[in-house]
Amino acid sequence: MKQFNDQQIITDVLAGQKELAKLYMNAIIESSCPKMRSVIMPIHNEVAENQFKCFQYMQARNLYPVDYAQPQQLTEAINKFASL
């Protein structure tokens, strides 16, 4: 049986959390029932928190490096969407 290392495991967990968040969000925006939406929203928030914890775990161990935007890129993005 194949053994998975820590990076493979946490990468799989992160991918699963991302997909769950998408599925719950889709259920929320497609639901016309306020009660159903109110039930699903806290679950979605919990999944989003778990996803962020996975990301932080990976980033702290240099398993998910992040390239931060330069100030000029931020200004361009702000200007692009300011007129919407």
Summary of the structure (lengths in Angstrom):
residues: 84
radius of gyration: 17.5
end to end distance: 53.5
largest distance: 55.8
contacts: 173
relative contact order: 0.11
helix: 76%
strand: 0%
